[in-house]
């Protein structure tokens, strides 16, 4: 029953995103003074080690401040052999994929092939017929105000019966995007189209991928590879065609709140179930490069970026078009996304100018215990991850020491207790 209650509040909002509670919209914080200490390698190393010491199997991170770069890794990639994680490992990044898809759609907006405020039925009338197709706009898909439910419960039915059995049963299942959309449309609506606060739904971004295919005449993966991934100069990022990950990567362990004991390795998995909502594979360094290219205007123009960073409240997030804002009180506002798939959690955040960045990946998921209401309890891992992110993003100054920056809401935000936003 506890898992069922959890699914009632979690499954409907995030399967490919990990964020549960983000900071409320806040005033922009002042820039750090010029005498701020830049990247403190030993402190970053200590804070990353603390994540592993708190119980995380393996964690790796890339941090940037302008031209300065730090990378680190702590723990193991394989529990059985003790093989260590390394900073260059590939990772399934879950709903960070949504930023890639949103960029692709916005590129087509710039070319005049898509209108943000046009009904999605103008493009995909057979997929979304009738009143829904007329009322839901492209913008509503990208900012999660469409009211369309999530497909996750339909794709993994055992989860609604307090069992993770579907995770194993569907490991090699190939599923078409249109099937996922059908599941989402059949799920209970989460609200009226355009109503705020919105409700996070992976179905929106599967539809966005099909929209991209419709207007370009290309497979979404091929388009995103050429016009987003390659254009951003990413060398280790791709959308997989098989259940296997190419290149060095950790095993990815899923605990499902203790129901999988010991945690099970899901590093081999057919990710067609995530489609353009969450199937991208990348590295932490590539993710920093991607968000730097996006925020620097190399992937879309200023008008498009302004649209992407216009936010609405969505499931506790300050959400734009495929990207969200996170406030660190006393440090500033940062932009990016996070993602969680079975066994893998990732977050990437950047300052608005793209100069200060962190991307962190971990290979153990849903390690928390559940309380009597079926909600994950705060775990020392959650606090340690938040501390590392704050250390990475917030320069140390005499006026504002890192230890004095309020990251209690960040700790809540980074509890990777979802399926996979």
N, C-alpha and C positions, 0 to 999 in steps of 0.2 A: 504493500500500500504506500510505503514511503516513496518508492520510485514513481509510482503513478502520480502522486501529488507533485513530485518534482517535475515530471513531464508536463503537467498541466501548466506550469509556469515557465518551463525551460524549452521544451520541444517546440512549442508554438512560436518561440521568439528567436532561437538560435540553434542551428546545427552546425553551421560553418563559422560561427563567430563565437569567441569565448567570453566576450564581455558581458557581465551580468548587470552591474550598476556603474554607470559612468558619472562623472561629476555633472552637476547641473550647469547650464550655460552661465558663464561668469565673465567678469570684466577682465580684459587683457592685463596681464601683469607687466610691470616695467621691465625693460631690458636689464640684464646683469651689468654691473659696473665694469669698466674696462680693465680693472686690475683683478678680475676674476681668474682664479686658477683654471687652466684648461683641463685636458684629460689627465687624470691621476691614475696611472697604470697600476700601481700596487693596490690602491683602494678599489679599483674596478675588479682586479683579480680576487681580492679578499671577499668582495660582495658576491662575486660569481661562485666562489668556493662555498660561500654560506648557503647558496641555493642547493647545492649538492649535499652539503652536510645536514640540511634540513630534511632530506629524504628523497630529493629528485635523483633519478638514476643518472641522467646526463643533461647538461645544459651548455649552450654555446651562444656567443654574443659578439656583435660587431658594433662599435661605437665610433662616431665621427664628430669632430669639431672643426669645421672649415677643412683645411688640408691635412689636419692631424687625424690619425686613425689608430684605433686599438682593437684587437681581437683576442678572444680568450675562450677556453673551454674547460669544463670541469666534470669529472665523473666518467661513466662508462656508456659506450654505444651498444654493448652486448653484455647482459648480466651474466650469461653462462660462461663466456670466455674472458671477461674483464677487458676486452678491447676498448680503449679510451675514445671518447668523443674528441673531435678536432674542429676548429673554427670553420673549416671550409666544407663541412658536410652538407649534403642536400637534405631538404626537409619538405614534407607536405605542409603547405602553409594555409590550408583551409580558406576561410573567407577573406583573407587578403586578396584572393583571386578576384573578389568583387571590384576592387579598385581597377584592376586590369580591364575587366569587362566594361566598367563605366567609362574608362578612357576610350575604349574602342567605340562605344556608342557616341560619346561626345565628339570624336573625330568625324563621325558621320553627320552629326548635327552641324558641324562647321562646314561640311560639304553640301549641306542643304538636302540631304537624303532622308533625314529624320528631323522632326520637329518635337522639341521637348514637351510641349503642351498639347500635342495632337493625341487623340484617342489611339490606344494600342490596336484597336480593331481596324483602324485605317491600314495597318500593315499586316496584321495576323488575324484576320476575321474568322478563319476556320478554326484557329487554335483557341481564340477567346471570342466566341460569338455573342450576339445579343446585347443586353443592357450593360453587362460588365465591359465588353469590348468598347462600348461607346463612352462609358464613364471613366474608365481607368486610363490615365495618360502615361506617356513614357516617363515623365518626371516622377510620377507616383510609384512606378516600378523601382526606379533608382534610389528614391529616398524612403522606400518602405511604407508609403501611405496608401497603397493600392487596396488594402483590406483582404488580399488573397492569403489564404492559409498556407502553412508549410507542408511540404510533401514528406517530411522525414518519418512521421508515424506510419504513413502508408508504405514507405520503402522498407522500414524495419519494424514490422508489426509486433514482434515480441516485446518491444520496449514498452508498449502500452499494457503489457501483462506482467510487468515487474521482472522481466527476464531479458538478459542480453543475448539470448540464443541467436537472434537474427543477425547479429554482428558477424558470427562465424558462418551461418548458413548462407549469407549473401556475399561472402568474400569474393567469389569469382563470377558474380552475376553481372551481366552487361545489360544496362537499361537505357533506353532512348530518352532524350530530353523531353519529347512530347509526352511520354508516359509519366515522367516526374511532374510535368505541368498538370496533367490530368488528375494526379493525386492531390496536388495543391488546390486545384479548383474544386475538387470534391470535398475538401476539408471545410469545416465551418469557417465562414468569413470572420475576420478579426475586427471589422469595422466598415464604415462607409468609405468609398473611394475618396481620397483627399483629406479625410478627417485626421486631426492630430490630437493626442500623440499617435504616431504610427506604430505598427507592430512588425518587428523584424521577421522576414520570411525569405527563405532560400529560393522559393519558387519564383520570386520576382526576378532574380538574376539568371535563372534558367531561361525565362521568357526573354530577358534582355539579350542573351546569347542567340536565341532563335531569331530575334529581331535583327541582330547584326548579320546573321546569315541571309535573311530575307533581302536586306537592302544592298548587300555586297555581292551576293551570289557565291560566296565562299564559305567553307566550313569555319565556324567561329575560331577553332584552334589555329587554323592556318592564318586567318586574318590577324589574330592577336599576336601570333609569333612574328609576323612580318612587320606589322605597323605599331606594335607596342613593345614587345620584348626586344626585338632586334633594334628598333629605333632608340630605345633607352640604353643600348649597349650592354645588355645583360648576357653573360656568357654561360651561366649555369641554371637558367630558368626555362621551364618548358611545361606544356600540358601533356600528360602521359597518354600513351596509346595502349599500354599493357599494365598489368597489376604490379609490375616491378619498377623499382627506382634505379635509374642509371647513375653510376658514379658512387663515390663514397657517401654513405648515409648510416645513421644509427638504426638499430631496431626500435620499433615504436610500440610501447607497452600501454595497454588499456586495463585499468582496474575496475571501471564502472562501479565506483563507490563500494568496493570490496566484494562485489558479486563475482568478479573474476579474480580468484586468489589461488596461486600467484597471478599477477597481471599477465595478460596474454599478448603475444607479439602480433601486431597487425601491420607490419611494414610491407607485406605483400598483400595488396588489396586492389580490386577493380574500382577505380574512382569515377566510373561513369555515373554513379549515383549522385556525385557532387557537381558534375558538369561545369558550366561556366560560373557557378556559384562558389566553387571551392576546390577545384582539382589541381591547381597550379603547384608545381614543385620548384623550389628555389633555394638560395643560400642567404644567410643573413647579410653578407656583403652586397649581393645583388639586390636585395630588398632596399637597402639604404640607397643604392644607386638609382633604383626605380623611383622612389619617392623624391629623391633629389632632382631627377629629370622632370618629374611631373610638376613639382612645386616651382621649379625654375623655368617653366614654360616651354620645355623641349618636346612635350608630347601633345599638348593642346594649348590654344591661345589664352590670353588673359581673360577674355569674356567667358570662355568655357570654364576656366579655373575658378572664376568668380561664382559661376553657377554651382560648381561642384562643392564649394565651401560655404554655400548658403545652407544653413542647417535648420532642422526641425527636430522636436523631441520624438525619439523612437525607442521604445523598450528601454528607457533609462539612459539612452545615448543622445548626444548632440550630433545628429547624423546629417551629412550632406548627400552628395551623389556618389556613392561608393567609397566614401571616406568620412571619418568622424573626427571630432575635436575632443581633446582631453586636457583639462585644466590642472596644472600643478600649482596650488596656491603658494605664492612666494617665489615661483620660478618662471611660469609662463604658460602659454597655450601651445599644444602640440597636435599635429595632424597625422593620421595614419589609419591603421586597421589592425585587427588581430584575427586569429583563426584557430580553430581546434577541430581536428578530425580524430578518428580512433587512434590513440597512441601518440599523437603529435600536437603540440601547442606552439604557436608562434605569435609574436607581436612586433610591429614596426611603427615607430613614432619619429616625427621630424618637426623641428621648428618651422614656422611658416616660410622662412627664407631658405630652408633646406640645409642650413649650416650645422645645426646640432641634431644628431640622429642616434637612435639605438634600434637594433633588431636583435631579438632574443628568441631562441628555439629550445624546446624541451622534449624529452621522449618518454614521459610518463604522464598519463592523463586520468582525471577523476579519481585522484588519490585521497580525496577528502572523505570523512565520515559524514553521514546525514543526521540531522537533528530530528526531534520528534515530529516536526512538520514537513520532513522530507527535503529540507534545504541543506546544502553543504555547509559544514562548519568551517570556520577559518582555520587554516593549517599553517604551520610555520613556513612551509614552502611558499605560500602566498605572500607572506610578509617579506620573505627574503627576495623574491622576484621583484616586488615593488621597491625594495631598498636598492636593488641593483639598477633598476630603471631610473630612479631618482638620481642616483650617483652618476649615471651616464648622461642624463639630460641637463642637470642643474649644476652650473659652475659654482665652485666654493668661493665665497667672498667673506671678508670680515663682517660685513653687515648681515649677510644671509648664509650662514653655514648650512651645509647639506643636512646636517642632523636637525636643523630647525625648520626644514621645509615640511609642510603638512602633506603627507601622502596617505592619510587614512582612507580617503575615497579611492585613491589609486589601488590600494591593497584590495579593496572590494572589487574594483574593476578588473583586476588581473587574476581573479580566481577562475582558472580555466575549468569551470565545472559544467560547461555546456557540451553538447554533442559536437558541434562543429560549425559555428557561424561561418 
